[in-house]
């Protein structure tokens, strides 16, 4: 869970939580030495690792349609700062970050929540349940089909 101040100030403008991500940008790949400095406070390697773990966990939580429904029903998808945070998290599509995901289907949902129509539709519990059922069916039959292909 991301814990941050309710807001902080950038150039005199108060900004809601989750903005640590906007200021610092995506974590650098582990093999990069030295971070570019553009007047922003540089985070330590430990801070970058911790932020990456938090963001990775959050992105993977998006694979759960019931969690998306929870976020939609509580109005998170209507908040500009949260939609911007979701856009920022698109860096997980890059191969060096995508390989860290245990639930790669979360990338599909990360892209889906970029669409305002999807964000509105997922607020319906029936839609979330339908997506969840389709996920379970895909997992069940995909595994069976792969097993059948390997047996033959």
Buried (B, 14 or more C-beta within 10 A) or exposed (E): EEEEEEEBEEEEEEBBBBBBBBEBEBBBEEEEEEBEEEEEEEBEEEBBEEBBEBBBEBBBBBBBBEBBBBBBBEEBBEBEBBBBBBEBBBBBEEEEBBEEBEEEBBBEBBBBBEEEEBBEBBBEBEBBEEBBEEBEEEEEEEEEEEEEEEEE
